[in-house]
Amino acid sequence: MTRIINTIGWQTPWLRHVLRFCCRELGYDLNKVTVANFLLAHRNRTYSGWARYVDHTICVKVSPLAEYPLKSRPLLSLPELVEVDATEVLVHVTAHELAHLERYDRCVKKLRAQGKRDTYLERDTDQMARLVLQAFRQDRDNLLARWGDAGPGPVPPPFIHRLTCRRCHRCWETSSPPKERHRRHCKICFYSWQHAASIGEYLTYERLDRNAGAANPAQKTLDTNAQDAAA
């Protein structure tokens, strides 16, 4: 049986139903999947995932900071995809990573043995995943009723951690504190950490209280630079 490592917020038995559904739609044997990781994506505001061919392991990450409806990232010639909630993202990314394993077992392994490249790897894989998502959308209510209690899913944290570049004003938000947050540099404005350090321009760190009222910005933003410096 596939081992599930779950810290994402949905119930583990419910996630197993998602795995079975995706495998059934892909025509892939779930027993070939050794481990399925379902984790929170702390370092971005959308989602990520990977599939490892050597031991048939997959990982699916969904951000608790994602805002819906969520537009998919541009991917070659595929049309834009809009996902309405975290459940659709979960099904899509899970199917995508499982499709990697299915394609590897069916054809990619043979191509590699012949010294050939899998030219349309991501495009073909995501086409398969989108068909799974389409099947889920068509029967969503019945499927969710059969799968039982899903659990809360990715719950937004009480605080958001933001790094901002004072030059280009780009910002990066995460649900967990970034490491060495007062020594991070903007990779767009500076070609290296040493370059930023020579000028002394690091990213500004803020901790935002999601529960604070928007009417009082001074209370909403808690900048910990001064607190850490004093410590």
Buried (B, 14 or more C-beta within 10 A) or exposed (E): EBEBEBEBBBBEBBBBBBBEBBBEBBEBEBEEBEBBBBBBBBBBBBBBBEBBBEEBBBBBBBBBBBEEEBEBEEBEEBEEBEBEEBBBBBBBBBBBBBBBBBBBBEEBEEBEEEEEEBEEBEEBBBBBBBBBBEBBEEEEEEBBEEBEEBBEBBEEBEBBBBBBBEEEEEEBBBBEEBEEBBEBBBEEBBEEBEEBEEEEBBBBBBBBEEEBEEEEEEEBEEEBBEEEEEE
